[in-house]
């Protein structure tokens, strides 16, 4: 699917506020709400818009510890590791990466004990390096979309 400048404008507005009404988007870009809805539906159907999300204040949820685990997998445990990652709610993101490491995991926990317990279980699948976050300087919701034209 080709994306035009109107689609980019719609994506920018949705990126700022995923709950914005189609009518409001239409007023911003001089279209009807129905026409905006049709474009959004088309982008959803083509996989350009994959999901809508919210940004949560983890501290208010009682998750003050954010860690990044650089993981070096044992070759024979790949399937087990993937199952482990997908069943652990403390692991909020997992990225397979190039380079020396195999994965980077973002982990959010309520205590150092919870982090230690997770890391002990992770040792079944390989070794790791741990980096604790001391300050989040950017969240995903303030990303900007730029036209490739």
C-alpha positions as CSV (number, residue, x, y, z in Angstrom):
1,X,0.0,0.0,0.0
2,X,1.3,3.4,-0.9
3,X,1.1,6.1,1.8
4,X,0.4,9.6,0.8
5,X,0.8,12.9,2.7
6,X,-2.8,12.7,4.0
7,X,-2.1,9.3,5.5
8,X,1.0,10.6,7.1
9,X,-1.0,13.4,8.7
10,X,-3.5,11.0,10.0
11,X,-0.7,8.8,11.4
12,X,0.9,11.8,13.1
13,X,-2.3,12.8,14.8
14,X,-3.0,9.2,15.9
15,X,0.6,9.0,17.2
16,X,0.0,12.0,19.4
17,X,-3.4,10.8,20.6
18,X,-4.7,7.3,19.6
19,X,-8.1,8.2,21.1
20,X,-8.7,11.2,18.8
21,X,-12.0,11.1,17.1
22,X,-12.1,10.7,13.3
23,X,-14.2,13.9,13.1
24,X,-11.4,15.8,14.9
25,X,-8.8,14.4,12.6
26,X,-11.0,15.4,9.6
27,X,-11.2,18.9,10.9
28,X,-7.4,19.1,11.2
29,X,-6.8,17.8,7.6
30,X,-10.0,19.1,5.9
31,X,-11.7,15.8,5.4
32,X,-14.9,14.2,6.6
33,X,-14.7,11.9,9.6
34,X,-16.0,9.0,7.4
35,X,-13.2,9.6,4.9
36,X,-10.7,9.6,7.7
37,X,-12.2,6.4,9.1
38,X,-11.9,4.7,5.7
39,X,-8.3,5.6,5.4
40,X,-7.6,4.4,9.0
41,X,-9.4,1.1,8.3
42,X,-7.3,0.6,5.1
43,X,-4.1,1.2,7.0
44,X,-5.2,-1.3,9.6
45,X,-6.1,-3.9,7.0
46,X,-2.7,-3.5,5.4
47,X,-0.8,-3.8,8.6
48,X,0.5,-0.2,8.7
49,X,-1.4,0.4,11.9
50,X,-0.8,-2.7,13.9
51,X,-2.1,-1.7,17.4
52,X,-3.2,1.2,19.6
53,X,-1.5,1.5,23.0
54,X,-1.3,3.5,26.2
55,X,1.6,4.9,28.1
56,X,1.7,3.8,31.7
57,X,3.5,5.4,34.7
58,X,5.3,2.3,36.0
59,X,6.2,4.0,39.3
60,X,2.6,4.6,40.1
61,X,1.9,0.9,39.4
62,X,4.6,-0.1,41.9
63,X,7.2,-1.1,39.3
64,X,10.2,1.1,40.2
65,X,12.9,-1.1,38.8
66,X,13.5,-1.1,35.0
67,X,16.4,-3.2,33.8
68,X,17.9,-4.1,30.4
69,X,19.2,-7.5,30.1
70,X,21.7,-8.2,27.3
71,X,21.3,-12.0,26.9
72,X,23.7,-14.5,25.4
73,X,21.7,-17.7,24.7
74,X,22.9,-21.3,24.8
75,X,22.4,-22.7,21.3
76,X,20.4,-25.7,22.4
77,X,17.8,-23.8,24.4
78,X,16.3,-21.4,21.9
79,X,12.7,-22.7,22.0
80,X,12.7,-22.9,25.8
81,X,14.0,-19.4,26.0
82,X,11.3,-18.0,23.7
83,X,8.6,-19.8,25.8
84,X,10.1,-18.4,29.0
85,X,10.2,-14.9,27.6
86,X,6.5,-15.1,26.4
87,X,5.3,-16.4,29.8
88,X,7.0,-13.8,32.0
89,X,5.1,-10.6,32.6
90,X,8.2,-8.9,34.0
91,X,9.7,-9.0,30.5
92,X,7.9,-6.2,28.8
93,X,10.0,-6.2,25.6
94,X,12.3,-8.6,23.9
95,X,14.4,-7.9,20.8
96,X,16.5,-10.4,18.9
97,X,19.6,-8.4,18.0
98,X,22.7,-8.7,15.8
99,X,26.2,-8.6,17.3
100,X,27.6,-10.6,20.2
101,X,24.4,-10.8,22.2
102,X,21.3,-12.7,21.1
103,X,18.5,-10.7,22.8
104,X,17.9,-7.5,24.7
105,X,15.2,-7.8,27.2
106,X,13.4,-4.9,29.0
107,X,12.4,-6.0,32.5
108,X,10.2,-4.1,34.9
109,X,9.9,-5.4,38.5
110,X,8.7,-4.2,41.9
111,X,11.9,-5.1,43.8
112,X,15.5,-6.2,43.6
113,X,14.4,-9.6,44.9
114,X,12.0,-10.0,42.0
115,X,14.7,-9.0,39.6
116,X,17.2,-11.5,41.2
117,X,14.6,-14.3,41.0
118,X,14.0,-13.6,37.3
119,X,17.7,-13.5,36.5
120,X,18.3,-16.8,38.4
121,X,15.7,-18.5,36.2
122,X,17.1,-16.9,33.1
123,X,20.5,-18.6,33.7
124,X,19.0,-21.9,32.6
125,X,19.1,-20.5,29.0
126,X,22.4,-18.7,28.9
127,X,24.3,-15.8,30.4
128,X,23.6,-12.1,30.6
129,X,24.8,-8.6,31.4
130,X,22.5,-6.4,33.4
131,X,21.9,-2.6,33.1
132,X,19.6,-0.8,35.5
133,X,17.8,2.2,34.2
134,X,18.4,5.3,36.3
135,X,16.3,7.8,34.4
136,X,14.0,7.4,31.4
137,X,14.6,10.4,29.1
138,X,12.1,9.5,26.3
139,X,8.9,7.5,26.0
140,X,7.5,6.1,22.9
141,X,4.5,8.3,22.7
142,X,6.5,11.4,21.8
143,X,8.0,9.9,18.7
144,X,7.4,11.8,15.5
145,X,6.6,10.5,12.1
146,X,8.2,12.1,9.1
147,X,7.1,11.8,5.5
148,X,9.6,9.9,3.3
149,X,8.9,12.3,0.4
